Each structure stands twice: as C-alpha cells, then as structure tokens.
Amino acid sequence: MRIGELSERTGTPRRLLRYYEEQGLIVADRTPNGYRAYDESNVDRVLQIRGLLDAGLPTRIIKQILPCLDKPRIIHFSDATPEMLATLESERDRMTERIRFLTRNRDAVAEYLDAVREKLVAQPPAAG
C-alpha cells in the first residue's frame, strides 16, 4: 500500500510515517517510480508505535523493544543497556499507575451513569 493508505488506515499523518521510517521503526519498499510501498504488517506496527508513543516511550526505546512485539519473537538482547532497562522499568511503572488511574475514573463514570439511569427509570413520566 502507498503512504496515503497507511496514513488513512492508521490515522497517522504522512509526515509522522516518514519520520517513523527515518527512525527505523517501519520499513517501506520503493516502487520503480520512487513511491513508498508498505506491507500490510505496517498497519499493526504503526498502531503499536502510536500506542507506545502515547504511553510516553521515546522512539529510541521503541526501536529496541519492537522486535519483542513481533511474532515469531526475535529478540536482540545485545542492545539492552542498563539505562534502557531502567527506562523501561520506569515507563512500565508509569503505565501501570496510569492504568490504575484510568480504571478508577472509568469506574466512577460507570457509577455515575448507573445512578443517573436509575433515577430516570424511577421518575414518573411528565404529564403532557
């Protein structure tokens, strides 16, 4: 697929897709006329990258952990530095805390909706 289709299917601007390619996060083949051609697997890859970026991971760390997300799992541990491991542990802990916070907020919204619905069901219809 061409860059426009990948952009549309992932909701990612073309500029960012080119940046991901420059950073070695995704790979595009080149057609004879020079256009980028992306494999179908890039759709999931871009969505994974977006999720990791949204979680706060920098692209240099994402590049190192992307192989762990592939199937079959091909992991290159030679790149794992103590700094990278510490960063990943910190990011994992931050994500865990964010998940806890989001879960608490989701539960509060659900409780509010239940209470509002219960009140609406209990109210008699307005006379017209």
Order of alpha helices (4+ residues) and beta strands (2+ residues): alpha-alpha-beta-beta-alpha-alpha-alpha
